[in-house]
Amino acid sequence: MLPESHLLVFHVAVGVLEGGADVSVAEAQGQSWLQQNWRPLLMLTIIIIVANNYILYPCLSIFTDKVRVLDLPDRLWQLMEIGVGGYIMGRTVEKVRGRGEVKRKRCA
């Protein structure tokens, strides 16, 4: 059996995750296109910068010197990590709540 302090920490963590999931749901149901899509746009921008720096730049620099590496500040990288982690945790909370039920095919 877990000590009471561990249970309290667990309940606080679940509350924080549920609150974050509620914010994401509220944004997704918002009236404005930008309100609904700002997180995916931000993640896409970061992915484009990473793809440029590690895929496009090395390949194109063989042929020309006019390409350059784009700056990706540490804070932007951390923001991407938080965004991806928040999405994963939000989906986990949805599944625990029963909202994100996964349909599974049975093998014959």
N, C-alpha and C positions, 0 to 999 in steps of 0.2 A: 504494500500500500504506500502511495506517495505521501510525503509530508504535506501539511496544509499550505505551506509557503509555495511549494511546487505547483499545487493545484491553483493557487491564486495567480501565479505567473502565467500558467496555461490559459486561464480564463481571460486574463488581460490581453494576452497575445491573440486569442480568438476574437475578442472584441475589436482589437485594432484591425485585424484582417477583414472582419465583416464590415467595419466602417469604410475601409479602403475599397472594398467591393461595392458598397453602396454608392460611393462617390463615382466610381467608374460606370455603374448602371445609370446614375443620374446624368452623367455627361453623355452617355450613349443615347439617352432618351431626350436630350435637350432639343430646343427649338432651332438653334443655329447650326448650319453646316460646319462651321469652324469649331463650335463647342463639341460637336460629335467626333471630329476628326483630327484635333490638334495633336493628340498623343501618337496616332499612327503616322501622321506627317513628320513629326519630330523623329520618330524611330526610322522612318524611311530616309530622311536626310542624313542621319548618322550612318546608316547602312551604305548609302551612296558614297560618303566620304571614306569609309573603310574599304569599300570595293575599289575606289579610285586609288587609294594609297597602296593596297596590297595586290591588286590584280591588274588594273589598267596601267598605272604608272610603270611598273616593272616591264610590262610588255611593250608599251608605246615608247619608252625611253630608249629602246634598242634602235628605233627608226628615226626618232627626232628628239631634239633637245627642248622643244617648245611645251612639253607637258611638265606638270609640277605636282608635288605632293601637297595635299590640302592639310591645313592645321586641324588637329582634333584635340582640343584642350582636355586636360584630365577631368575637369568637371563635366564636360559633355559626355565623356566615356562613362563616368559614374552615373550620369543621368540615364544613359542607355541601360546600364546594369540594373538600376532601380526600376526602370520601365518594364524590362523583360521579367524581372523578379516579381513585380507587382502583377503583371499579367498572369504569371504562373500561379501565384498565391491566390489571386482572384478566382481563377478557374478551379482551384482546389476547394476554396470556400463554397463556390457554387455547387460543386459535386457533393460536398458534405451536406449542404442544405437540401440537395435533391433537385435543384433547378437544372443542372447541366447533365442530365442523365445520358449515359452513353448507350446507344443501341448496339448490342452484340449479336452477331450471327452465330447460330449454333452449328457446329460441325456434325455432319450426318454420319 
